[in-house]
């Protein structure tokens, strides 16, 4: 069994990785690992993730109460976001939040990462929707993330950054790498005239490969509400297959109907 001290060292190592890979600047980002049913190790607030040592790491319970923190350190102000993921996803053991440049650029532009452009992204990552903006350190962010956490293993945070989570610290971090690589490829392919996307059938073929692999986590291949209903998956619907998708569709139809009637009254077509 891995010791608590060793896990703290691993958190510091991942912190250095996200810092060295330009996924965070200054004191940005936070990392946590759930070590048992009631204890979570997390990075402290106000420190660079690239220069941490095990003594920096704090411990909280599932309500966010401090169990242990060395003098001068206190848990990240974003721990609420991590706790919500742990609460709603019992399979998750680690959460990583960062501000990778390309992925965050898409989050700022309000563009979800849903275009199916490479097999690895479709099979391993799936879609990456955008959770609506919330003020940092408030419950607004956990509430926004909550809408997607049951369906996806990675979420963009509007005008903020990215959040990934998995059954181990390494897996959660690697998902962050995958999100950023996916975003960079999508950005650069758009500069070259736009990516050539997979067809719906090619997407389904890749979903089937994932099912055959028996891969863990939440993914559109198994949980996308549209896929289960026999509709185009989030890879083909722009990431609008969350819990409010039906409402959004109804609103769009209503607006189109009203517009049509107004144009008819004005003699326009």
For each residue, the residues with C-beta under 8 A, 3 or more apart:
1:
2: 6 7
3: 6 7
4: 7 8 35 41
5: 8 9 54
6: 2 3 9 10
7: 2 3 4 10 11 33 35 41 169
8: 4 5 11 12 41 54 57
9: 5 6 12 13 54
10: 6 7 13 14 33 169 170
11: 7 8 14 15 31 33 41 43 52 57 169
12: 8 9 15 16 52 53 54 56 57
13: 9 10 16 17
14: 10 11 17 18 31 96 169 170 173
15: 11 12 18 19 29 31 43 49 50 52
16: 12 13 19 20 49 50 51 52
17: 13 14 20 21 173
18: 14 15 21 23 24 29 31 49 50 96 98 173 176
19: 15 16 23 24 29 48 49 50 51
20: 16 17 50
21: 17 18 100 177 180
22: 25 100 101
23: 18 19 29 98 99 100 101 176 180
24: 18 19 28 29 49 50 98 99
25: 22 28 99
26: 48
27: 45 46 47 48 49
28: 24 25 49 98 99 161
29: 15 18 19 23 24 43 49 96 97 98 99 161
30: 42 43 45 49 76 78 79 82 97
31: 11 14 15 18 42 43 49 94 95 96 97 169
32: 40 41 42 43 76 79 82 94 95
33: 7 10 11 40 41 42 93 94 169
34: 39 40 86 92 93 94
35: 4 7 39 40 41
36: 39
37: 62
38: 61 62
39: 34 35 36 59 60 61 67
40: 32 33 34 35 59 60 61 62 79 82 83 86
41: 4 7 8 11 32 33 35 57 58 59
42: 30 31 32 33 57 58 59 60 75 76 79 82
43: 11 15 29 30 31 32 47 49 52 56 57 58 76
44: 47 56 57 58 69 73 74 75 76
45: 27 30 74 75 76 77
46: 27
47: 27 43 44 51 52 56 73
48: 19 26 27 51 52
49: 15 16 18 19 24 27 28 29 30 31 43 52
50: 15 16 18 19 20 24
51: 16 19 47 48
52: 11 12 15 16 43 47 48 49 56 57
53: 12 56
54: 5 8 9 12 57
55: 70 73
56: 12 43 44 47 52 53 70 73
57: 8 11 12 41 42 43 44 52 54
58: 41 42 43 44 66 68 69 70 73 74 75
59: 39 40 41 42 66 67 68 69
60: 39 40 42 63 64 65 66 67 75 79
61: 38 39 40 64 65 67
62: 37 38 40 83 86 87
63: 60 83
64: 60 61 75 79 80 83
65: 60 61
66: 58 59 60 69 74 75
67: 39 59 60 61
68: 58 59
69: 44 58 59 66 73 74 75
70: 55 56 58 73
71:
72:
73: 44 47 55 56 58 69 70
74: 44 45 58 66 69
75: 42 44 45 58 60 64 66 69 79
76: 30 32 42 43 44 45 79 82
77: 45 136 137
78: 30 81 82 97 136 137 141
79: 30 32 40 42 60 64 75 76 82 83
80: 64 83 84 137 138 139 141 142
81: 78 84 85 95 97 141 142 145 163
82: 30 32 40 42 76 78 79 85 86 95 97
83: 40 62 63 64 79 80 86 87 142
84: 80 81 87 88 142 143 145 146 149
85: 81 82 88 89 92 95 145 149 163 165
86: 34 40 62 82 83 89 90 92 95
87: 62 83 84
88: 84 85 146 149 150
89: 85 86 92 149 150 165 218
90: 86
91: 167 216 217
92: 34 85 86 89 95 165 166 167 172
93: 33 34 166 167 168 169
94: 31 32 33 34 165 166 167 168 169 171 172 173
95: 31 32 81 82 85 86 92 163 164 165 172
96: 14 18 29 31 163 164 165 169 172 173 175 176
97: 29 30 31 78 81 82 157 161 162 163
98: 18 23 24 28 29 161 162 176
99: 23 24 25 28 29 104 160 161 162
100: 21 22 23 103 104 161 162 176 179 180 183
101: 22 23 104 105 180
102: 105 106 180 183 184 186 187
103: 100 106 107 113 128 156 161 162 179 180 182 183
104: 99 100 101 107 108 156 160 161 162
105: 101 102 108 109 183 187
106: 102 103 109 111 112 113 130 156 183 186 187
107: 103 104 110 130 156 157 158 159 160 161 162
108: 104 105 158 159
109: 105 106
110: 107 130 158
111: 106 130
112: 106 127 128 129 130 156 238 239
113: 103 106 127 128 156 179 182 183 186 239
114: 127 128 129 234 235 237 238 239
115: 186 195 197 235
116: 121 122 197 198 202 203 206 235 236
117: 121 182 185 186 189 195 196 197 198
118: 121 122 182 185
119: 122 123 206
120: 123 124 125 178
121: 116 117 118 124 125 178 182
122: 116 118 119 125 126 198 203 206 207 235
123: 119 120 206 207 209 210 213 215
124: 120 121 178 210 215
125: 120 121 122 128 153 154 175 178 179 182
126: 122 152 153 154 218 219 220 221 234 235
127: 112 113 114 152 220 224 233 234 235 239 241
128: 103 112 113 114 125 152 154 155 156 162 179 182 239
129: 112 114 148 152 155 156 234 239 242
130: 106 107 110 111 112 155 156 157 158 239
131: 134 141 144 145 147 148 155 156 157 158 163
132: 144 158
133: 140 144 157 158 159 160
134: 131 138 139 140 141 142 143 144 157 160
135: 138 140 141
136: 77 78 141 160
137: 77 78 80
138: 80 134 135 141
139: 80 134 142 143
140: 133 134 135 143 144
141: 78 80 81 131 134 135 136 138 144 145 157 160
142: 80 81 83 84 134 139 145 146
143: 84 134 139 140 146 147
144: 131 132 133 134 140 141 147 157 158
145: 81 84 85 131 141 142 148 149 155 157 163
146: 84 88 142 143 149
147: 131 143 144 242 243 244
148: 129 131 145 151 152 155 242
149: 84 85 88 89 145 146 152 155 165 218
150: 88 89 218 223
151: 148 218 220 223 224 225 241 242
152: 126 127 128 129 148 149 155 218 219 220
153: 125 126 164 165 166 175 217 218 219
154: 125 126 128 162 163 164 165 175 176 178 179
155: 128 129 130 131 145 148 149 152 162 163 164
156: 103 104 106 107 112 113 128 129 130 131 161 162 163 179
157: 97 107 130 131 133 134 141 144 145 160 161 162 163
158: 107 108 110 130 131 132 133 144
159: 107 108 133
160: 99 104 107 133 134 136 141 157
161: 28 29 97 98 99 100 103 104 107 156 157
162: 97 98 99 100 103 104 107 128 154 155 156 157 176 179 180
163: 81 85 95 96 97 131 145 154 155 156 157
164: 95 96 153 154 155 172 173 175 176 179
165: 85 89 92 94 95 96 149 153 154 172 175
166: 92 93 94 153 171 172 174 175 216 217
167: 91 92 93 94 171 216 217
168: 93 94 171 172
169: 7 10 11 14 31 33 93 94 96 172 173
170: 10 14 173 174
171: 94 166 167 168 174 175
172: 92 94 95 96 164 165 166 168 169 175 176
173: 14 17 18 94 96 164 169 170 176 177
174: 166 170 171 177 178
175: 96 125 153 154 164 165 166 171 172 178 179
176: 18 23 96 98 100 154 162 164 172 173 179 180
177: 21 173 174 180 181
178: 120 121 124 125 154 174 175 181 182
179: 100 103 113 125 128 154 156 162 164 175 176 182 183
180: 21 23 100 101 102 103 162 176 177 183 184
181: 177 178 184 185
182: 103 113 117 118 121 125 128 178 179 185 186
183: 100 102 103 105 106 113 179 180 186 187
184: 102 180 181 187 188
185: 117 118 181 182 188 189 195
186: 102 106 113 115 117 182 183 189 190 195
187: 102 105 106 183 184 190 191
188: 184 185 191 192
189: 117 185 186 192 194 195
190: 186 187 193 194 195
191: 187 188
192: 188 189
193: 190
194: 189 190
195: 115 117 185 186 189 190
196: 117
197: 115 116 117
198: 116 117 122 202 203 206 235
199: 202 203
200: 203 204 232 233 236
201: 204 205
202: 116 198 199 205 206
203: 116 122 198 199 200 206 207 233 235 236
204: 200 201 207 208 233
205: 201 202 208 209
206: 116 119 122 123 198 202 203 209 210
207: 122 123 203 204 210 211 219 220 221 227 233
208: 204 205 211 212 221
209: 123 205 206 212 213
210: 123 124 206 207 213 215 219 221
211: 207 208 214 221 222
212: 208 209
213: 123 209 210
214: 211
215: 123 124 210 219
216: 91 166 167
217: 91 153 166 167
218: 89 126 149 150 151 152 153 222 223
219: 126 152 153 207 210 215 222 223 224
220: 126 127 151 152 207 223 224 227 233 234 235 241
221: 126 207 208 210 211 224 227
222: 211 218 219
223: 150 151 218 219 220 227 228
224: 127 151 219 220 221 227 228 233 234 241
225: 151 228 229 241 242 243 245
226: 229 231 232 233 234 237 241 245
227: 207 220 221 223 224 230 231 233 234 241
228: 223 224 225
229: 225 226
230: 227
231: 226 227 237 241
232: 200 226 235 236 237
233: 127 200 203 204 207 220 224 226 227 236 237 241
234: 114 126 127 129 220 224 226 227 237 238 239 240 241
235: 114 115 116 122 126 127 198 203 220 232
236: 116 200 203 232 233
237: 114 226 231 232 233 234 240 241 245
238: 112 114 234
239: 112 113 114 127 128 129 130 234 242
240: 234 237 245 248 249
241: 127 151 220 224 225 226 227 231 233 234 237 245
242: 129 147 148 151 225 239 245
243: 147 225
244: 147 247 248
245: 225 226 237 240 241 242 248 249
246: 249 250
247: 244 250 251
248: 240 244 245 251 252
249: 240 245 246 252 253
250: 246 247 253 254
251: 247 248 254 255
252: 248 249 255 256
253: 249 250 256 257
254: 250 251 257 258
255: 251 252 258 259
256: 252 253 259 260
257: 253 254 260 261
258: 254 255 261 262
259: 255 256 262 263
260: 256 257 263 264
261: 257 258 264 265
262: 258 259 265 266
263: 259 260 266 268 269
264: 260 261 267 268 269
265: 261 262
266: 262 263
267: 264
268: 263 264
269: 263 264
